[in-house]
Amino acid sequence: MAEGEGRFAPGVDAWLAGAGLVRDVVRQELVRRQLADHLPARGQRLRVLDAGCGQGTQAIALARSGHEVVGLDVSDRLLGEARRAVADELSEVRDCLSFVIGDVLALGDEHADGYDVVCCHGAAMYLPALDEVVAALLRAARPGGLVSILTRNRAGIAMRAGMTGDWPAALSGFDACHYDNRLGVQGVRADEPGEVRATLVGQGAEIEAWYGVRLFSDHWAGDTPVDDLDGLIAAEAEAGRRDPYRAVCALTHTIARR
């Protein structure tokens, strides 16, 4: 079993149960919009690797925009969900997508320098070390290509606990670098936003932008009803690009150029 599969396996059922609920919708929509702001206008077809693609939400969105997307994941079950989702898409979208089993940290030579855009939007926090993830993603990107990486924000550990009224967890969260998440995965790594940027720069990348993802709704239950989802997403999007709010969001979305 690959490292990433072993770490995330306890959370697969909970992850799939939460897909399409409000916290997942906010996360997926913000990441999609933030990345889209750094891609060319529709009409230029890019080759994209979605490393740790899960159930394929981001890969499918990119294919709908006309890009050629390879979705890679260590989980056969999640890839099965992605393939089932693709079956409902138009043929021109299906033709842009392929899903393959694979480990982010063991990408073969066939992936080296192979992509205009390399995404890792849900796997980095389950892998052993940030620098190893960044090295693997940059190796897969073509010179001048984009790398889009979503990481768990260390400040979000205490923030979420405090917003839910769990004061012992909030106090311990101020100094924590790992935590047990809601999916049932223990010892998930969280990184400082500045550490992510420094790691990318240290390996030769140039930072284009960084964003926060999910501030106001991160502490909610997955099935919390929302009367105005568009309004929530608009507020979350604004928080994700403004200081000081983006620095305490649950997730950090960093976009860099190789």
C-alpha positions in Angstrom: 0.0 0.0 0.0 1.4 3.4 -0.9 2.2 5.9 1.9 -0.6 8.3 0.9 -3.2 5.5 0.7 -2.3 4.2 4.1 -2.6 7.6 5.7 -5.9 8.5 4.1 -7.6 5.1 4.0 -9.4 5.6 7.3 -11.0 8.8 6.0 -12.3 7.6 2.6 -15.9 6.8 3.8 -16.2 10.1 5.7 -14.7 12.1 2.7 -17.2 10.6 0.3 -20.1 11.2 2.7 -19.2 14.9 2.8 -18.8 15.3 -0.9 -21.3 17.9 -2.2 -22.1 19.2 1.3 -21.6 22.8 2.1 -18.0 22.7 3.5 -16.9 20.6 0.5 -18.7 22.9 -2.0 -17.0 26.0 -0.5 -13.6 24.3 -0.7 -13.9 23.0 -4.2 -15.4 26.2 -5.6 -12.8 28.5 -4.0 -9.9 26.3 -5.2 -11.4 26.2 -8.7 -11.9 30.0 -8.9 -8.5 30.8 -7.5 -6.7 28.5 -9.9 -8.8 29.8 -12.9 -7.6 33.3 -12.3 -4.1 32.1 -13.2 -4.9 30.1 -16.3 -5.2 31.5 -19.8 -8.6 32.5 -21.2 -10.7 29.6 -22.5 -9.4 28.4 -25.9 -5.9 27.5 -24.9 -5.7 23.8 -24.1 -3.3 22.9 -21.3 -2.0 19.5 -20.2 -2.8 19.2 -16.5 -1.8 16.7 -13.8 -4.2 16.5 -10.8 -2.1 14.6 -8.3 -4.2 13.2 -5.5 -7.4 13.8 -7.5 -9.7 11.9 -5.2 -13.2 11.7 -6.6 -12.2 14.0 -9.5 -14.1 17.2 -8.7 -11.2 19.5 -9.8 -10.1 17.3 -12.6 -13.6 17.3 -14.1 -13.9 21.1 -13.7 -10.6 21.6 -15.6 -11.7 19.2 -18.4 -14.9 21.2 -18.7 -12.8 24.2 -19.5 -11.2 22.3 -22.3 -7.9 21.2 -20.7 -6.4 17.7 -21.1 -6.3 16.3 -17.5 -4.6 13.3 -16.0 -6.1 12.5 -12.5 -3.8 10.4 -10.3 -4.6 8.9 -6.9 -3.5 6.0 -4.8 -7.0 5.0 -4.0 -8.8 2.6 -6.3 -12.1 3.4 -4.6 -11.8 7.2 -5.1 -10.7 6.7 -8.7 -13.8 4.5 -9.2 -16.0 7.4 -7.9 -14.2 9.7 -10.3 -14.8 7.4 -13.3 -18.5 7.1 -12.4 -18.8 10.9 -12.2 -17.1 11.3 -15.6 -19.6 8.9 -17.2 -22.3 11.6 -16.8 -20.3 14.2 -18.6 -20.5 15.2 -22.3 -18.2 13.3 -24.6 -15.9 16.2 -25.2 -15.3 16.3 -21.4 -14.8 12.6 -21.1 -12.3 12.7 -24.0 -10.2 15.2 -22.0 -9.9 13.0 -18.9 -7.9 10.0 -17.9 -7.5 8.5 -14.4 -4.6 6.5 -13.3 -3.5 4.8 -10.1 -0.3 6.3 -8.7 1.6 7.8 -5.7 2.4 11.6 -5.8 5.9 10.8 -4.3 6.6 8.1 -6.9 5.8 9.7 -10.2 7.7 8.0 -12.9 9.9 9.5 -15.7 6.8 9.5 -17.9 5.5 12.4 -15.8 8.7 14.5 -15.7 8.5 17.9 -17.3 5.1 16.7 -18.7 2.5 19.2 -17.7 1.6 22.9 -18.1 -0.2 22.8 -14.7 0.4 20.4 -11.8 -2.3 20.4 -9.0 -2.2 18.8 -5.6 -5.4 19.9 -3.8 -5.9 17.3 -1.1 -3.0 15.0 -0.6 -0.1 17.2 0.7 -1.1 17.1 4.3 -1.2 13.3 4.3 2.3 12.8 3.0 5.4 12.7 5.1 7.2 16.0 4.3 6.3 19.2 2.5 9.7 19.5 0.7 9.2 16.0 -0.8 5.7 16.9 -2.1 7.0 20.2 -3.6 9.9 18.5 -5.3 7.6 15.9 -6.9 5.2 18.5 -8.2 7.9 20.7 -9.6 9.5 17.8 -11.3 6.3 17.0 -13.1 5.7 20.6 -14.3 7.2 21.9 -17.5 9.6 24.8 -17.3 7.4 27.8 -16.9 4.5 25.7 -15.8 2.2 26.3 -12.8 2.1 24.3 -9.6 -1.1 24.7 -7.5 -0.9 23.2 -4.0 -3.4 23.1 -1.2 -2.1 22.6 2.3 -3.6 22.5 5.8 -2.9 25.8 7.6 -1.4 25.4 11.0 -3.3 28.4 12.4 -6.5 26.7 11.4 -6.0 24.0 14.1 -6.6 26.3 17.0 -9.1 28.5 15.0 -11.5 25.6 14.3 -11.3 24.2 17.8 -12.0 27.7 19.3 -14.9 28.3 17.0 -16.5 25.0 18.1 -16.0 25.8 21.8 -13.4 23.1 22.4 -11.1 25.1 24.6 -8.6 22.4 25.5 -8.1 21.6 21.8 -7.8 25.3 21.0 -5.1 25.8 23.7 -3.1 22.8 22.5 -3.7 23.8 18.9 -1.7 27.0 19.1 1.6 25.1 19.1 0.4 22.0 17.2 1.9 21.0 13.8 -0.3 17.8 13.5 -3.9 17.1 14.4 -6.5 14.4 14.1 -9.0 15.5 11.5 -12.8 15.1 11.2 -12.3 12.3 8.7 -10.8 10.0 11.3 -7.2 10.4 10.0 -4.7 10.8 12.8 -1.5 12.9 12.8 -2.4 15.0 9.7 0.4 17.6 9.0 -0.3 21.3 9.0 2.1 23.9 7.5 2.6 27.6 7.9 1.6 29.5 4.7 5.0 31.2 4.7 6.7 27.8 5.0 4.9 26.6 1.9 6.0 29.6 -0.1 9.6 29.4 1.2 9.8 25.7 0.3 8.6 26.4 -3.3 11.1 29.3 -3.6 13.9 27.2 -2.1 13.3 24.7 -4.9 13.5 27.3 -7.7 9.8 28.3 -8.1 8.4 31.8 -8.2 5.3 32.5 -6.2 2.4 33.9 -8.2 -0.2 34.2 -5.4 -1.5 32.5 -2.2 -5.0 32.4 -0.9 -6.9 31.2 2.2 -9.7 28.6 1.8 -12.6 28.3 4.2 -12.7 30.7 7.1 -16.3 31.4 8.1 -17.7 27.9 7.5 -14.8 25.6 8.5 -16.1 24.8 11.9 -19.6 24.0 10.7 -21.0 20.5 10.5 -21.0 19.1 7.0 -24.8 19.2 6.6 -25.3 22.8 8.0 -28.1 24.3 6.0 -27.3 27.5 4.1 -29.9 30.0 2.9 -27.5 31.9 0.7 -24.8 29.7 -0.6 -23.7 32.2 -3.2 -23.3 34.9 -0.5 -21.3 32.5 1.6 -19.0 31.7 -1.2 -18.6 35.4 -2.1 -17.6 36.2 1.5 -15.3 33.2 1.7 -13.6 34.2 -1.6 -13.0 37.8 -0.3 -11.6 36.5 3.0 -9.3 34.1 1.1 -7.6 37.0 -0.8 -7.4 39.6 2.0 -5.1 40.0 5.0 -5.4 39.2 7.8 -8.2 36.8 7.1 -6.4 34.5 4.6 -3.7 33.8 7.2 -6.1 32.0 9.5 -8.2 30.1 7.0 -8.3 26.3 7.4 -6.4 25.7 4.1 -3.8 27.6 2.2 -3.8 27.5 -1.6 -0.4 28.5 -3.1 0.2 29.0 -6.8 3.8 29.1 -8.1 5.6 29.0 -11.4 8.4 26.6 -12.1 
